[in-house]
Amino acid sequence: MLPSDSAWLALERPENPMTITIMLRVDGLNASRLREFLSVYWVAWERFLCRPVWKTPAWYWQKDSTFSVSHHLDVVLDRFNREQLQEWVSARINEPLPRYRPAWKFWLAPNADGGAAVLLRLHHCYADGLSLQSIFSKLCPASPRQYPARYGAPEVPRLGHWMESAQHWFGSLLSQGGQALAPGQEAEPGALPGRVGRAAQTSVRMVHELSEFLVEQEDTPSSLRRPLLGRRHCRWSDPVSLDHFRTIARATNTTINDVLLACVAAAVRPRLGMTPEQLDDAVLHAAVPVDIRSRLPEGVTPAENEPGNCFGTVFVPLPVDGESPLERLFRIKHETRKLKKSWQPGIAWGLTACASLLPEIGRQPLADLFFRKASAVVSNVPGSPETRYLAGCPITEQMFWVPQAGDIGLGVSIVSYASQVQFGVVADEAILATPGDFLDDCLLELEQLAGR
């Protein structure tokens, strides 16, 4: 197993499993259609036939010799209303996945109000959100009469090539010579000093940014930093028009992601248990996953049809002391601009990948290095702009809930699909007893920005 995948097995804790949860609302989907879909299309990705196993000194993918789709699909015939469905999804999020089988499972509630609900829980070691989005985009075409044009991938061992590519890439960043001259080749006048200078600047910048990352101030103790109970509740909002976000972003010269983070900052503020004076000095970060596929070389990133993990993390300061929606939005814009130009996502990716290579005694300091720098995880996954079809049935909504790690107990997820946006929140009971109220505050901030 690649270190970038096995890291999520090495860093998880019993009270905070590294499991992604996805919900689709699919009109007209029944058990037989979903069962056929899984048997033909889903398991065409060979990784989903495997389970992660530990064999000293590493994790491996091992095919499940007793695999059956029936082990990974439950059908629930209850006629859930919205509130009942939210409670049912929360209960599934708290249900552990057995380790003696591939670590994923589907549930189908075909009679739920508003259309059939399909729920998937899958361990993070299989894939990140963008990989899963890519897989679903291949399996769920834009027409009910269209079959997936391309799907499936064999699970090919490539750890050796991955390590070689990663070492070569990292070594090239540190190389004093940048582009080395071949033996006997003469440099053009001034070329070599320029290369050496650029390489030296690269090395100095890397050391500087690594140092800044390591000494980043930890979050201020707050009500979001309580010991976790291991019982989570989730909620999701009604869809909001994507144009609503675009209008705000264009009018303020910000990005949609800035707007989303500003909504989260506003919702977090009253839940910190701090006085106004304490808020003035408070430090609070959101851990935001960032896709880094374009920044890494071939051989390190997952291949085009292959599941996997390839993202770094940036720690965005949330302006919880901001007194107005516009102040919070512009301060987030300032912070995200700086982080976009930094190497923090690559540094975080590299350190995370090291987790599974360390002995167990060394993992806790690495985990603490990450998890004390944030009080929430905020993930934004862009979905398909047009309606997609699963087994010939239209998908009307997509939602997902991001896993947290370590002692982080709050996860906020945002997904766009078919020109709509939805907020989702999952929180440990010790952190948020009523996550639905948190979502209401996110939407309230959005309306205040729209009516600024």
Number of C-alpha atoms within 10 A of each C-alpha: 22 22 23 24 23 26 24 23 20 24 20 19 14 9 17 22 22 22 26 23 23 19 19 20 24 25 20 15 23 17 16 8 15 18 18 13 16 17 14 11 16 20 17 15 18 16 24 21 23 21 19 23 17 13 8 7 10 14 20 17 21 16 18 15 9 8 14 12 16 12 13 18 19 15 13 15 11 13 14 20 12 12 9 14 18 15 15 15 20 18 14 17 24 15 11 12 19 11 11 10 23 25 22 23 20 22 20 25 24 24 19 19 16 15 19 22 25 20 22 20 22 21 22 25 24 26 22 21 26 19 19 19 17 17 20 19 18 19 22 23 21 19 16 14 11 12 16 17 9 11 17 19 16 11 17 11 12 12 14 11 12 20 15 13 18 19 13 12 17 13 12 14 16 17 16 18 18 19 12 13 11 8 6 6 8 10 12 7 8 8 11 17 12 13 16 17 15 15 20 18 14 17 15 13 14 18 13 11 15 16 11 12 19 11 11 14 14 16 19 20 16 16 15 26 20 14 13 19 13 16 17 24 23 23 23 21 17 13 16 15 15 17 12 16 22 15 13 20 19 11 9 15 12 18 16 18 17 23 26 24 28 28 24 25 27 27 21 22 18 14 14 20 14 15 9 11 9 13 19 13 11 18 21 28 24 25 23 21 23 19 18 16 16 9 11 15 13 14 17 21 21 16 11 9 16 22 27 22 29 25 23 23 21 25 26 20 20 25 26 24 20 17 10 13 20 17 14 22 26 18 16 23 21 12 16 20 12 10 15 12 9 15 17 21 22 21 18 20 21 17 16 26 22 17 23 24 17 16 11 11 8 12 19 15 10 16 19 12 16 21 20 19 25 27 28 26 25 26 24 22 17 13 21 18 12 14 17 25 23 24 26 21 19 22 25 17 24 22 23 27 28 26 26 26 23 20 23 25 29 28 23 29 21 23 21 22 23 17 16 20 23 22 25 24 24 26 28 26 17 18 22 21 13 13 21 17 13 22 22 15 19 21 22 15 22 22 16 13 20 15 8 10
